[in-house]
């Protein structure tokens, strides 16, 4: 029986391209917890201030704000916003490390970034929710390559230390493929099967090319003591659909 429920959203916000849409989405949904990928640290702090939330950040690298490969460069990565108390924050790197993340400048491919699993315990009443967010290693065309396989092995090794988790993020690997399905065999895949893609073709730079393709690359995975309900995807937020869910602690 579910005793405690939080409202969680997860979305790749594509840096600073859609900040007004993201802001409107957060204002409308009013989540307890928001997990953001491809976020500038400075924007995460602004959202935290605007919505009276706590923020924690896991850096992947440095990237330009106007032109990605040209200065000035700013920290970007993954972040958690929470209207509830945050405890026990961890940044566990399965690719690279924190030093690489703080110094590596984007040169045109995010596959060379450092990749953290950002973990935080969210407290609601007497219940604790372990939230994990990541932006997994990119590969061309949604294919699986050896770099992804190596990074997945490292990520799974880190996850073995966490017995209960709500794991979300952009996994850069479609459902039905090797990476996504490896995770789905270990955890519950909570994205309803009626959704075939998490790419918003109306906002994605390659939207026309990707229209009609099965590219469910965004995930919401849970271990047994969590149960997700009312899971839906919301468009018009970024180049990825936002995942919205109610997460219960059983």
C-alpha positions in Angstrom: 0.0 0.0 0.0 1.4 3.4 -1.0 1.9 5.6 2.0 3.9 8.5 0.5 3.8 9.9 -3.0 5.9 12.6 -4.7 5.4 14.2 -8.1 8.5 13.8 -10.3 9.4 15.2 -13.7 12.4 14.5 -15.8 13.4 16.3 -19.0 16.4 17.0 -21.2 16.1 20.8 -21.5 18.7 21.3 -24.3 20.8 23.9 -22.5 19.4 27.4 -22.9 17.3 26.9 -26.0 13.9 26.5 -24.3 14.2 28.1 -21.0 10.8 30.0 -21.2 9.1 26.7 -22.1 10.8 24.8 -19.3 9.9 27.6 -16.9 6.2 27.5 -18.0 6.2 23.7 -17.7 7.6 23.8 -14.1 5.1 26.4 -13.2 2.2 24.4 -14.5 3.2 21.0 -13.2 4.5 22.1 -9.8 6.6 19.0 -9.2 8.1 18.0 -5.9 11.2 16.9 -7.7 12.5 17.9 -11.2 15.4 16.1 -12.8 17.0 18.1 -15.6 19.5 17.0 -18.2 21.7 19.2 -20.4 21.3 22.0 -17.9 23.6 25.0 -17.3 24.5 25.3 -13.6 23.6 28.9 -13.6 20.1 28.2 -15.0 19.5 25.4 -12.5 20.3 28.0 -9.7 17.9 30.5 -11.3 15.1 27.9 -11.4 15.8 26.9 -7.8 15.5 30.6 -6.7 12.4 31.2 -8.8 10.5 28.2 -7.6 11.8 28.1 -4.0 13.5 24.7 -4.5 16.8 23.2 -3.5 19.2 22.4 -6.3 22.0 19.9 -6.6 24.2 19.6 -9.7 26.4 17.0 -11.4 28.8 18.5 -13.9 29.6 16.9 -17.2 31.8 19.5 -18.7 32.1 23.1 -20.0 30.2 24.5 -23.0 29.6 27.8 -24.7 26.2 29.5 -24.1 25.9 31.2 -27.5 28.1 29.0 -29.7 28.8 25.7 -28.0 32.4 25.4 -29.0 33.3 29.0 -28.4 33.9 30.9 -25.2 32.8 31.9 -22.7 32.3 28.4 -21.4 29.9 27.5 -18.5 29.4 24.3 -16.4 26.7 22.1 -17.6 25.4 18.6 -16.8 22.5 17.2 -14.8 20.6 18.6 -11.9 17.9 17.9 -9.3 15.5 20.5 -8.1 13.4 19.7 -5.0 10.7 21.4 -3.1 11.4 18.8 -0.4 14.5 18.4 1.8 17.5 16.9 0.0 20.0 14.7 1.9 23.1 12.6 1.1 24.0 13.9 -2.3 26.5 11.8 -4.3 28.1 12.3 -7.6 29.3 8.9 -8.9 31.2 9.1 -12.2 31.0 6.0 -14.4 32.8 7.8 -17.2 35.6 10.2 -16.5 35.8 11.9 -13.1 35.0 15.2 -11.4 38.3 16.8 -12.5 37.6 16.0 -16.1 34.1 17.4 -15.7 35.4 20.7 -14.4 38.0 21.2 -17.1 36.8 19.4 -20.3 35.6 21.9 -22.9 32.9 20.8 -25.4 34.5 20.2 -28.8 31.4 19.0 -30.7 30.7 15.6 -29.2 29.2 14.9 -25.8 30.6 11.3 -25.9 33.9 12.8 -24.5 32.2 14.4 -21.5 32.4 13.0 -18.0 29.2 11.2 -17.0 27.9 11.2 -13.4 25.1 9.4 -11.7 23.8 12.2 -9.5 22.1 10.7 -6.4 20.1 12.4 -3.7 17.8 11.3 -0.9 14.5 13.2 -0.9 12.6 13.2 2.3 8.8 13.4 2.4 7.3 12.9 5.9 8.8 9.8 7.2 9.6 8.4 3.8 12.8 8.5 1.9 13.1 8.5 -1.9 16.5 7.8 -3.5 16.5 9.7 -6.8 19.2 9.1 -9.4 19.6 11.1 -12.6 22.0 10.7 -15.5 22.6 11.7 -19.1 24.1 8.6 -20.6 26.9 8.4 -23.2 25.8 9.4 -26.7 26.3 7.3 -29.8 25.4 8.1 -33.4 21.9 7.2 -34.7 20.8 5.5 -31.6 23.1 2.6 -32.3 25.0 0.8 -29.5 28.8 1.0 -29.5 31.6 -0.3 -27.3 32.0 3.0 -25.4 28.3 2.7 -24.4 28.8 -0.9 -23.4 31.8 0.0 -21.3 30.0 2.9 -19.6 26.9 0.8 -18.9 29.0 -1.8 -17.2 30.5 0.9 -15.0 27.1 2.4 -14.3 25.6 -0.9 -13.3 28.5 -1.5 -11.0 27.7 1.8 -9.2 24.0 1.0 -9.1 24.8 -2.3 -7.3 25.6 -0.2 -4.3 22.1 1.3 -4.3 19.4 -1.2 -3.3 16.5 1.1 -3.9 16.3 3.8 -6.5 14.2 5.9 -8.9 16.4 6.2 -11.9 15.6 8.7 -14.6 17.3 10.6 -17.4 18.2 10.7 -21.1 19.8 7.4 -21.9 20.7 8.1 -25.5 19.7 4.6 -26.4 16.2 3.6 -27.6 13.8 1.1 -25.9 14.2 -2.2 -27.8 18.0 -1.7 -28.0 20.8 -3.3 -26.0 21.4 -0.5 -23.5 17.8 0.4 -22.6 16.7 -3.2 -22.5 19.6 -4.2 -20.2 18.3 -1.6 -17.7 14.7 -2.7 -18.2 15.7 -6.3 -17.3 17.1 -5.1 -14.0 14.5 -2.5 -13.2 10.9 -1.7 -13.9 10.5 0.4 -17.0 7.7 2.8 -16.1 7.2 4.5 -19.5 3.9 3.3 -20.9 4.2 1.2 -24.0 1.8 3.4 -25.9 4.6 5.9 -26.2 7.1 5.1 -29.0 9.4 8.1 -28.8 10.5 10.7 -26.3 11.8 13.0 -29.1 9.7 16.1 -29.7 10.0 16.3 -33.5 8.4 19.8 -33.3 11.4 21.2 -31.4 14.2 18.8 -32.2 16.8 20.1 -34.7 16.4 16.8 -36.8 12.7 16.6 -36.2 11.6 16.0 -39.8 14.2 13.2 -40.1 13.1 11.6 -36.9 9.4 11.8 -37.4 7.8 8.3 -37.1 10.9 6.6 -35.6 10.8 4.6 -32.4 13.2 6.6 -30.2 12.1 6.1 -26.6 15.5 7.2 -25.2 14.3 8.8 -21.9 13.7 6.5 -19.0 12.1 6.2 -15.7 13.2 3.0 -13.9 12.5 1.8 -10.4 13.3 -0.9 -7.9 10.6 -2.9 -6.1 9.8 -0.6 -3.2 8.7 2.2 -5.6 5.6 2.3 -7.7 4.9 4.8 -10.5 1.4 5.9 -11.5 -0.1 8.4 -13.9 3.0 8.4 -16.0 2.8 10.6 -19.1 4.9 12.4 -21.6 4.5 16.1 -22.2 5.5 17.9 -25.4 6.3 21.5 -26.1 9.0 21.7 -23.4 12.2 20.9 -25.1 13.6 18.7 -28.0 12.7 15.8 -25.7 9.3 15.1 -24.2 9.2 15.6 -20.4 8.4 12.6 -18.3 5.8 13.3 -15.6 4.9 10.7 -12.9 3.7 10.2 -9.4 6.1 8.0 -7.5 4.9 6.1 -4.4 7.0 4.5 -1.7 5.3 1.2 -1.0 
